[in-house]
Amino acid sequence: MTDPSPVLFEESELAMYLGNKNAQALEKAFGYKTVGDFLWHFPRRYVEVGELTPIAELPFDEHVTVVAQVVNVSQRQMHSRRGFIFEVTVSDELSSGGQELKMTFFNGYQARTDLTVGTIAMFSGKVGWYQDHLQLSQPDYAVLDEASQADPRPIPIYPASAKMPNKRIRDLMGLLIPHLSEDNLPEFLPEEILRSHRYPERHRAFLERHVPREIKKAYIARQRFAFEEAFILQLSLAERSRQLGTQQAIARPRIAGRLAEKFDNQLPFELTEDQLKVGDQISSDLAQAHPMHRLLQGEVGSGKTIVALRAILQVIDAGGQAALLAPTEVLAAQHFSSIKKMLGKLGEPGLFGEGEGTGIALLTGSAKTAQRREALLGIASGETGLIIGTHALLSDQVQFAELGLVVVDEQHRFGVEQRDALRAKSGAALPHTLVMTATPIPRTVAMTVFGDLDTSTIKRLPAGRAPIQTHIVPMQLTGYRDRLFSRITEEVSKGHQVYVVCPRITDTAAEQGVLLSTYEEPSGQTMSVEAMTELLAGMPEFASIHTEALHSQLDSAQKQEVMDSFARGEIDVLVSTTVIEVGVDVHNATLMVIMDAERFGISQLHQLRGRVGRGGLPGTCLMTTWLDADHPSVTRLKTIESTMDGFELAEADLAERREGNILGVQQSGSQSSLKELSIIKDRSLIEQSRSNVDVLMKVPNWQEKYPRLVQIAGAWADESTKEFLNKN
């Protein structure tokens, strides 16, 4: 068989090297079609025969590796939660006289397939203690044949599936490896960069990653591929920055004596040092003739809206309009109400109205026809300077007179195309863009790490923000469960209000019967708004407490009415889904109860917690769970309990989600993604690649000097990825 040309090797169909049957199996298991797809299926770790420990000599609480034969298997259901435990008993009689060891796998579907009686495998894990004997829990393992038992090299442990176990992956990779060469996997990174970092050339790095001579070389190869991805991404971002520098926007400098200055003069409080500093950064950006693209991040309640409003008024003073895009109708309406209140007469047109400022319009999907028509007319004529709304602002019917600034609240609620659709309404000159977020989500953090966004941070909370105490409530303990409900009634008796958040809206009839049976045993089902509302209604102590439900199945008018009633203090306890997660601002709310809190992510939990303690009154957040204290999901709750630092929590969120796809390509349609680069582990490497790219781009005619690099970068960042980067 003749190898394809160097350019096409990684794009070649797997069937050319592995045969149709094997290629089809890989495609079915992982979606892989090309040589490159499979080559980038790297091992997640390695085990070495040289590390073997006889079972009789296993040290407690240490990481060990043993080679043993499966002598017995069994399976049992878990009692407190769904799923099963697969138990394996092994013996290392081949090496140490027949000592046995138990191993447990939670929901071990893969282990159940691989580890049948008689199988010889290498097991690696931490030695624990269970029911008076040593065991390995969730160990890594590699099924061995005679050849691999005699081979002293490290054994790669791959991400596997039930139909594509580790041993088969290793066998198939063994068929592909002989075809790797310098000719069909030529180097494209500059030689001086490789030399400075002591990285292997590309073909050698693939060999060391899949069939390493020693583990140290495998991890150096891993570092090289992570650097390669960082370097190519840095090139893409650097090119994007260069293009942004050539784009045109209308400069919107601050003009003395107009709305922005009048607004500052009428503020009843002093802006914090952080708010002033960030405001100056944004003001300077707006005064430039190329588009601002800035992320404004700050703790819940840190005053981001005030900062954004000052920027909005600066743009209006300079002849432009601003659009504030909110993720929900509830939040859009609240922004409209609070901004109108903050502006006073400055929020009314001076020419035809009684005010001395600009018009403000609210545009949502539920707006009545007459209200919508009036809003559209004001937007198109330019009389309305600030338009607040939801996705309705993206409609083709919405035409701006001169859109100068787009403010996006909580960027993770919007897709890239949606944000871009609004920006496109500004005509030839792009609008400036300000993105606000209270808790940076993994993708935002990652793009910030890469330097893709100009970032402003408000860390110091304004005066008057009360502390929030956060506690985990173990519901399996009767005393804690009873105390939870009495805390709600105590808070109401003080004249305060309470949020109770549930993971879902409704239950089936069968589920509800279980959930409402005095709520004393874990049912395997999560609490719903419907069940919680009925549960509280049946408790005598809640007879005089006004409780209402809020969720997405209510129509817009109903949702608004419930929120308005809660804001007016007419509702004592609001039982809700996460529809109240962002932006709902009720100063009298002092207690947040989150049912089955393990069902929510770190970012959501922090956002929910930020709904209380907003009016100078101390706030409390209670997170309930039926899970045992050592369950991995409770670790997330302990993280929330331990800190109020949203940026620290963002890091924890990023680590928990393992970054996902850094380019967000599920939105863009691209197939490119980062496979080796970790935002958590590789920050110093990212800084190195950024520095290397900066040096490279200063080399005269570097594109001509490194044509293969340009080709690879162009292929990696395909058109849809480039489009995504440019939009974002």
Secondary structure, DSSP 4 states (H G I P E B T S, - for coil): -----TTTGGGSBTHHHH-HHHHHHHHHHH---BHHHHHT---SEEE-GGGB--GGGPPTTSEEEEEEEEEEEEEEE-SSSSSEEEEEEEE-HHHHSS-EEEEEEET-HHHHHH--TT-EEEEEEEEEEETTEEEEES-EEEE--HHHHH--SPEEE---BTTB-HHHHHHHHHHHGGG--TTTS---S-HHHHHHHTPPPHHHHHHHHHS-SSHHHHHHHHHHHHHHHHHHHHHHHHHHHHHHHH---------TTSHHHHHHHH-SSPPPHHHHHHHHHHHHHHTSSS--EEEEEE-TTS-HHHHHHHHHHHHHHTT-EEEEE-SSHHHHHHHHHHHHHHHGGGGSBTTTSSSSB-EEEEE-TT--HHHHHHHHHHHHHT-EEEEEESGGGGSTT---S-EEEEEEESGGGS-HHHHHHHHGGG-SSPPEEEEEESS--HHHHHHHHTT-SEEEEE-SPPTT---EEEEEEETTSHHHHHHHHHHHHHHHHTT-EEEEE-SBS---HHHHHHHTSTT-S--SS--BHHHHHHHHHTSGGGTTS-EEEE-TTS-HHHHHHHHHHHHTT--SEEEE-GGGSSS---TTEEEEEETTGGGS-HHHHHHHHTTSS-SSS-EEEEEEE-S-TTSHHHHHHHHHHH---HHHHHHHHHHHHTT--TT-HHHHT-----SS--TTT-HHHHHHHHHHHHHHHTSTTHHHH-HHHHHHHHHHS-HHHHHHHHH-
